[in-house]
Amino acid sequence: MSKHNIVISDSSQYITIILNNINIIYSHDYGVTWSMQNINFKIKWTLIGMSSSGQYQTALTDGEGIYYTSNYGTI
């Protein structure tokens, strides 16, 4: 599986990226600025999905479970 995964809302306002299966970064302003999720545990992220509006996002891990957010990717 790819080390990177990117999802973009229909409007392109919301972008979320998995980098190297370790970090999740996101933008809420069309990619102008970026933030990294502060997750206090080591997880190997494998895949991320996003609703067309960007509000709902689901991230899959390698053996740790499924994580879900309904606030545009912000935990």
C-alpha positions as CSV (number, residue, x, y, z in Angstrom):
1,M,0.0,0.0,0.0
2,S,1.1,3.5,-0.7
3,K,2.9,5.4,2.0
4,H,0.8,8.5,1.3
5,N,-2.9,9.0,1.0
6,I,-4.7,12.3,0.2
7,V,-8.4,13.2,0.2
8,I,-9.9,16.5,-0.9
9,S,-13.4,17.8,-0.4
10,D,-15.5,18.7,-3.5
11,S,-14.8,22.4,-3.0
12,S,-11.1,21.7,-2.4
13,Q,-11.3,23.7,0.8
14,Y,-10.6,20.7,3.1
15,I,-7.5,18.5,2.4
16,T,-6.2,15.7,4.6
17,I,-3.0,13.8,3.9
18,I,-1.4,10.7,5.5
19,L,2.4,11.1,5.2
20,N,4.6,8.0,5.4
21,N,1.8,6.1,7.2
22,I,2.7,8.0,10.4
23,N,1.5,11.7,10.3
24,I,-1.8,13.2,9.4
25,I,-1.8,16.7,8.2
26,Y,-4.7,18.8,7.1
27,S,-5.7,22.2,5.6
28,H,-9.0,24.0,6.0
29,D,-8.1,26.8,3.6
30,Y,-7.5,25.3,0.2
31,G,-3.9,24.3,1.1
32,V,-2.7,27.7,2.1
33,T,-1.9,26.7,5.7
34,W,-1.3,23.2,7.2
35,S,-1.7,21.7,10.6
36,M,-0.5,18.3,12.0
37,Q,-2.8,16.2,14.2
38,N,-1.4,15.8,17.7
39,I,-2.0,12.1,18.3
40,N,-0.1,10.9,21.3
41,F,0.4,7.3,20.2
42,K,2.2,5.5,17.4
43,I,-0.2,4.3,14.8
44,K,0.5,3.1,11.3
45,W,-2.2,4.9,9.2
46,T,-3.2,3.1,6.1
47,L,-6.1,4.9,4.4
48,I,-8.3,7.9,4.9
49,G,-11.7,8.8,3.4
50,M,-13.7,12.1,3.3
51,S,-17.2,13.1,2.6
52,S,-17.8,15.4,-0.3
53,S,-18.2,18.4,2.2
54,G,-15.1,17.4,4.1
55,Q,-17.0,17.4,7.4
56,Y,-16.8,13.6,7.9
57,Q,-13.5,11.8,7.7
58,T,-12.5,8.2,8.5
59,A,-9.0,6.9,8.9
60,L,-8.0,3.3,8.9
61,T,-5.0,1.9,10.8
62,D,-2.9,-1.2,10.5
63,G,-4.4,-3.3,13.2
64,E,-5.4,-0.6,15.6
65,G,-8.9,0.2,14.4
66,I,-10.9,2.9,12.6
67,Y,-11.0,6.5,13.7
68,Y,-13.8,8.9,12.8
69,T,-14.2,12.7,13.0
70,S,-17.3,14.8,12.1
71,N,-15.5,18.2,12.5
72,Y,-13.6,18.5,9.3
73,G,-10.6,16.4,10.3
74,T,-9.8,18.1,13.6
75,I,-9.5,15.8,16.6
